Amino acid sequence: MCNQVAFYLVEETGAALTEAKVTLPHDSVEWSVIEAIDPEQLPTDGPMQVREIDSTASETTLRLASRQSVGDAIQDIRDRTQRNSERV
């Protein structure tokens, strides 16, 4: 089991973690997050996951990451283990 967890952590977190903070002003009533983000301005060419959203009346701030953090991966393992133990 430990070998499987170690392998999972290496697979999930082996690549470098790239994070970005994007602030999008609300210029109009009908605005789109997809249209507001310029992919050329992001620090990586790969996909980014939304990690956190903070929205006010005038702007929305997104925290993006290229992959999940080690802490999040470990928490996923703990959650799965807890659910499995509850089933048994």
C-alpha positions in Angstrom: 0.0 0.0 0.0 2.8 2.4 0.8 4.4 1.8 -2.6 1.1 2.6 -4.3 0.7 5.8 -2.3 4.3 6.9 -3.1 3.8 6.1 -6.8 0.6 8.1 -6.8 2.3 11.1 -5.1 5.2 11.0 -7.6 2.7 10.8 -10.6 0.5 13.6 -9.2 3.2 16.0 -8.0 6.4 15.1 -9.9 6.1 18.1 -12.3 7.0 21.6 -11.3 4.1 23.5 -9.6 3.4 26.8 -11.5 0.9 29.2 -9.9 -0.7 32.4 -11.2 -2.9 35.1 -9.7 -5.2 36.6 -12.3 -7.3 39.7 -11.5 -10.2 40.4 -13.9 -12.0 43.8 -13.7 -15.7 43.9 -14.2 -15.8 46.3 -17.2 -19.4 45.6 -18.1 -22.5 43.8 -16.8 -22.0 40.9 -19.2 -18.4 39.7 -19.0 -16.8 36.3 -19.5 -13.9 34.9 -17.6 -12.8 32.9 -20.6 -12.7 36.0 -22.8 -11.1 38.1 -20.1 -8.0 35.8 -19.6 -5.2 36.2 -22.1 -3.5 32.8 -22.3 -0.3 34.5 -23.5 0.0 36.1 -20.1 -0.1 32.8 -18.1 3.2 31.4 -16.9 2.8 28.0 -18.6 1.6 26.6 -21.8 -0.2 23.7 -20.2 -3.7 23.6 -18.6 -4.3 25.5 -15.3 -6.7 24.6 -12.5 -8.7 27.1 -10.6 -7.6 26.8 -7.0 -9.4 29.8 -5.5 -11.9 32.5 -6.5 -12.4 35.8 -4.8 -15.0 38.1 -6.2 -16.0 41.6 -5.3 -18.4 44.1 -7.0 -15.6 45.5 -9.2 -13.3 42.5 -9.9 -12.7 38.8 -9.6 -9.4 37.3 -8.6 -8.5 33.8 -9.6 -5.6 31.7 -8.1 -4.5 29.2 -10.7 -2.1 26.3 -10.6 -0.7 23.8 -13.1 -1.3 20.8 -10.8 -2.5 20.1 -7.3 -0.2 20.7 -4.4 1.5 17.9 -2.4 -0.8 18.8 0.6 -3.9 18.5 -1.6 -2.8 15.1 -3.0 -2.1 13.8 0.5 -5.5 15.1 1.7 -7.2 13.3 -1.3 -5.5 10.0 -0.1 -6.7 10.6 3.4 -10.3 11.3 2.2 -10.3 8.1 0.1 -8.9 6.0 2.9 -11.6 7.4 5.3 -14.4 6.7 2.9 -13.1 3.1 2.3 -12.8 2.5 6.1 -16.4 3.7 6.6 -17.6 1.2 4.0 -15.9 -1.7 5.7 
